[in-house]
């Protein structure tokens, strides 16, 4: 059952849902469904990847969103209308250490407790971990006491282990080439990147950011 709280000025009520008798989960109005919020939609947690509120002619405003299912990986484009609300997902975050991959399973342990190990299917976390080295601390997202995904640093520095040589004269003209990083991931870089270089990568986009000076 919901609980409605009113501000001291008697303005718009803040609507909350009781969750597990311990915490409260906010209900978001259509224009509060914004970038990086995690909402519950069709009984699944979805992360908001894009949000744009607009009005067509004389019609009421609409929030056009792009959502990613954190359990299913499903991508949706949903329009939320002015009269619609959704609950914000009650997500708990915990720190874990990425240990290794083996036979389609990815193993982690709780930070500070190496004996407490668990695994997730590699297909569930492949995109997030392709640029992450073993022994890196990651943030696990828990919903209803179930791990539904992980968050990794937005930018990481990795060593290039394979890079085709640049043809003389091409580096001055721009262009790109495919290189292999120490995690096994392949990215596109400028032609001047060589084997042994350290590059900074955006893990959200999988794109090269810049070359890092060797220490």
Protein Blocks (a to p, Z undefined) as FASTA:
>chain_A
ZZddddfkopacdddddehhlaccddddfklmcghiacdeehiacddfbdcdddehjbcc
ddddddddfklopacdddddfkbccddddddddddddfbdeehiacdddehiaklgcddd
fklmmmmmmmccehiacddddeehiafbdcddfbdcdddfbdcdddehjlmngpaddddd
fkopacdddfkbcehiacdddfklopafbdcddZZ
